Amino acid sequence: MPEHPLELPADDRILSPYTGYTRAHWETTADLLLAAALRYATPGHALIDLPGPPSQSGVRSDGLEGFARTFLLAAFRTAGASGKDPHGFLERYTAGLVRGTRTPGRDDAESWPEIGHHGIQGQPMVESASVALALRLTAPWTWDTLPAADQDRVEQWLRGALRHTPAPNNWYLFPLTVAGFLESVGRGDAETRQAIERGLGLLNGWYQGQGWYSDGDGRAFDHYNGWALHFYPLLHAHLAGDRALLDQLGPRLGEFLDGFALLFDANGAPIHHGRSLTYRFAAVTAVALGALTEVTPLAPGATRRVLSGALRHFLDRGALTADGLLSLGWYGPHEATLQRYSGPGSPYWASKGFLALLLPPEHPVWTATEEKAPAEGPDRALAVPAPGLLIQTTGADGLTRLHNHGSYKLDSRQPERAPGNPLYSRLAYSTRTGPTSAANVPDNHIALQARGTRSARLRIDPLAAGPDWLASWHRPVFPEGGPVLPSARIESLTLVRGRLELRVHRTVGVPATTPIHHSGWAVALMPEDAVEAERTEQTAEVRLNGPEVTSQLLGLHGWQTQRAVRAPQGTAYGPWALVPELTGTVGEAGAGTVFVALASLTGEPDPAPLAGQATAEVNGLAVTVCWADGARTVIDFGTEGHDGDHGHDSRSGQGISVTEQAPS
């Protein structure tokens, strides 16, 4: 692992046997991150112009982003220390606040850009929430020290967030946060109240159940649930002492954490799924918020295990540059992890992870002995039908996989355009593998091939769910100008058992002889490792042995050939990768319309071959799987489910039934 440039306290393996980190490590990390970033501040401290390529919003907006997001980090650090600020961070940010809002919009060296509409100078609206929240947390040492005229100018700039149109998603929580601050300092009015009520009303409309919100219209479910959709309104309720709002929103967070806490690997990594992953350990924001608002299902020692595990994971793996800055990427720089709005200051939304510092030093999260993370317990299979996600963890290696049968990044107005977003469109994600880029062969994908091009998976419509399985369907979409297959659809089902993943696909309305491809887990390797992988093409199973994981893929029915495909653009976990792939043909003799495969991603050394773990027999639209331990699973795509006999478990929906029979 690369060395990070921070000089941290010695590990405490008594209090923190898993990570070695204590509150002192968090405080020191915050101090060092702030000191590194502040070297790039303008003379009046109003902008922090970090090195790197600009975002689509431009350099000045990026400078505000660098200021606002690190100001939030300074706020958590100092508010958590009851105002103690030996390094003088708040003095510099207060000076920058005054200078930046003196003449907003002026083309000079220090003035902040004015807040506009989404799509028209809208990025400052995002940053206004960090500024407002930082001021709310540090008001006695920042806001209260300002002359009335300076306060008026800051308020006038912030009110731009209330008077312009946000993006139709979590952006509506930025005006809510600004309004909450203004009300907290006695500057509330009808405009602030309307912004809060509007944000909370939209939030309730986006709530899908089981603790999950969609990020606006559509079915976008990802880390924004934790670091935005729960974070802003619930922290506002906590700071305002709004008991009614806490009672409404708190249980949702508690239910969310029941599943979300499983999405952190034993090595500390969060699940690699969704956009804005360059925020890295901001993924733990909801875990800290649960402890702060006392709605968490996690024990204090398990909470700190997840929090510190994620922080240490990235610090130990090159997330910082040589001069102590957070890079644009995942571990080191990684372009495919980024979005168009990513600029040099963007990674500092990682500051949200430091919400944990609002817990006082005597809080049990800091004083209890670390416990195992949820993913280090017994093997788990947890279906969460509301977002269409299936969580699979294995205690032997502490690895987490997330199977996607319901999350996609399109709202109701957007057309489906291939190739789609790799961070949403894949069948599965994990804590140790990342998706391949859109320019390479897709991992964890099912695709038809027509006129030499392959289809994409964009809108994902949930079909049915059981305790350890989920099913969905999608319309295969080809690149613009490519073929169109009217009425074609692919139904997909994933059932998990230990480390094994049963993947069943049914084609509907697809012309006979159409080629079909299914891929498994991408593994970051070096090119010389491809030679060994290519030897596996002579066997029924494709097996890729990486440095931390082994990926396996075996066709059980309908698949005719198998191979390892090169992905030279790599993943966030390495610059070069291989992907296991199966190929079949729709309508060929013996193939029918149903295809069955067995996949595995494991961190266990030398895992057993998949051959012998399960067999599959297909009769029409019914698949009977016989497992090595004698258990049987019957998946029927053509009938409604029915109650099974004693010893059976039957779950059904939308014409799909899954019946499981225990070993006799």
JOFENBEL-V474002 format. One record per backbone hydrogen bond with DSSP energy under -0.5 kcal/mol. NH is the residue of the N-H (numbers start at 1). CO is the residue of the C=O. Records with the same first field share a line. If there is no record, write none. Layout:
BEGIN
NH = CO / CO
END
This chain:
BEGIN
8 = 6
12 = 20
13 = 11
16 = 12
20 = 16
25 = 22
26 = 22
27 = 23
28 = 24
29 = 25
30 = 26
31 = 27
32 = 28
33 = 29
34 = 30
35 = 31
36 = 32
37 = 33
38 = 34
39 = 35 / 36
40 = 37
41 = 38
42 = 47
45 = 42
48 = 63
49 = 40 / 47
50 = 48
56 = 340
58 = 55
62 = 58
63 = 59
64 = 60
65 = 61
66 = 62
67 = 63
68 = 64
69 = 65
70 = 66
71 = 67
72 = 68
73 = 69
74 = 70
75 = 71
76 = 72
77 = 73
78 = 74
79 = 75
80 = 76
81 = 78
82 = 79
83 = 78
84 = 81
88 = 85
92 = 88
93 = 89
94 = 90
95 = 91
96 = 92
97 = 93
98 = 94
99 = 95
100 = 96
101 = 97
102 = 99
103 = 99
105 = 112
106 = 103
108 = 106
112 = 100
116 = 121
117 = 120
118 = 165
120 = 117
125 = 122
126 = 122 / 123
127 = 123
128 = 124
129 = 125 / 126
130 = 126
131 = 127
132 = 128
133 = 129
134 = 130
135 = 131
136 = 132
137 = 133
138 = 134
139 = 135
141 = 138
142 = 138
144 = 139
145 = 142
146 = 143
151 = 147
152 = 148
153 = 149
154 = 150
155 = 151
156 = 152
157 = 153
158 = 154
159 = 155
160 = 157
161 = 158
162 = 159
163 = 159
169 = 167
172 = 169
173 = 170
174 = 171
175 = 171
176 = 172
177 = 173
178 = 174
179 = 175
180 = 176
181 = 177
182 = 178
183 = 179
184 = 180
185 = 181 / 182
186 = 183
187 = 182
193 = 189
194 = 190
195 = 191
196 = 192
197 = 193
198 = 194
199 = 195
200 = 196
201 = 197
202 = 198
203 = 199
204 = 200
205 = 201
206 = 202
207 = 203 / 204
208 = 212
209 = 212
212 = 209
214 = 206
215 = 220
216 = 214
217 = 168
219 = 410
221 = 219
223 = 273
225 = 222
226 = 223
227 = 223
228 = 224
229 = 224
230 = 225
231 = 226
232 = 228
234 = 230
235 = 231
236 = 232
237 = 233
238 = 234
239 = 235
240 = 236
241 = 237 / 238
242 = 237
243 = 241
246 = 242
247 = 243
248 = 244
249 = 245
250 = 246
253 = 249
254 = 250
255 = 251
256 = 252
257 = 253
258 = 254
259 = 255 / 256
260 = 256
261 = 257
262 = 259
263 = 260
264 = 261
265 = 269
266 = 398
268 = 265
271 = 263
272 = 430
273 = 271
274 = 423
277 = 337
279 = 276
280 = 277
282 = 279
283 = 280
284 = 281
285 = 282
288 = 284
289 = 285
290 = 286
291 = 287
292 = 288
293 = 289
294 = 291
295 = 290
296 = 290
303 = 299
304 = 300
305 = 301
306 = 302
307 = 303
308 = 304
309 = 305
310 = 306
311 = 307
312 = 308
313 = 309
314 = 310
315 = 311
316 = 312
317 = 314
318 = 315
319 = 314
321 = 325
324 = 321
327 = 319
329 = 327
330 = 332
334 = 328
337 = 334
338 = 335
342 = 339
346 = 343
347 = 343
348 = 345
349 = 346
350 = 347
351 = 348
352 = 349
353 = 350
354 = 351
355 = 352
356 = 353
357 = 354
358 = 355
359 = 356
363 = 360
366 = 363
367 = 363
368 = 364
370 = 15
371 = 301
376 = 373
377 = 374
380 = 393
382 = 391
383 = 381 / 467
384 = 389
387 = 384
388 = 384
389 = 384
390 = 403
391 = 382
392 = 401
393 = 380
394 = 399
397 = 394
398 = 394
399 = 394
401 = 392
402 = 429
403 = 390
404 = 402 / 427
405 = 388 / 403
408 = 219 / 406
410 = 408
414 = 411
417 = 415
418 = 478
420 = 417
422 = 420
424 = 421
425 = 421
426 = 422
427 = 444
429 = 402
430 = 433
431 = 400
437 = 570
440 = 437
444 = 520
447 = 517
449 = 515
450 = 453
453 = 450
455 = 448
456 = 477
458 = 456
461 = 459 / 473
462 = 460
463 = 471
464 = 471
466 = 469
469 = 466
470 = 494
471 = 464
472 = 492
473 = 461
474 = 490
476 = 474
477 = 456
482 = 479
486 = 484
488 = 485
489 = 508
490 = 474
491 = 506
492 = 472
493 = 504
494 = 470
495 = 502
496 = 468
497 = 500
500 = 497
501 = 599
502 = 495
503 = 501 / 597
504 = 493 / 502
505 = 595
506 = 491
507 = 593
508 = 489
513 = 586
514 = 511
515 = 449
516 = 584
517 = 447
518 = 582
519 = 445
520 = 580
523 = 578
525 = 523 / 576
529 = 526
530 = 527
531 = 528
533 = 529
534 = 530
535 = 531
536 = 532 / 533
537 = 534
538 = 535
539 = 536
542 = 553
543 = 541
544 = 551
545 = 543
546 = 544 / 549
547 = 524
550 = 602
551 = 544
552 = 600
553 = 542
554 = 598
555 = 540
556 = 596
557 = 596
560 = 583
561 = 583
563 = 581
565 = 579
567 = 577
570 = 567
571 = 574
574 = 571
577 = 567
578 = 523
579 = 565
580 = 521
581 = 563
582 = 518
583 = 561
584 = 516
585 = 558
586 = 514
587 = 592
588 = 585
591 = 588
592 = 588
594 = 591
595 = 505
596 = 557
597 = 503
598 = 554
599 = 501
600 = 552
601 = 499
602 = 550
607 = 604
612 = 614
613 = 610
614 = 610
615 = 626
617 = 624
619 = 622
621 = 619
622 = 619
623 = 635
624 = 617
625 = 623 / 633
626 = 615 / 624
627 = 625 / 631
628 = 613
630 = 627
632 = 661
633 = 625
634 = 659
635 = 623 / 633
636 = 634 / 657
637 = 621 / 635
648 = 645
649 = 660
651 = 649 / 658
653 = 656
656 = 653
657 = 636
658 = 651
659 = 634
660 = 649
661 = 632
662 = 647
END
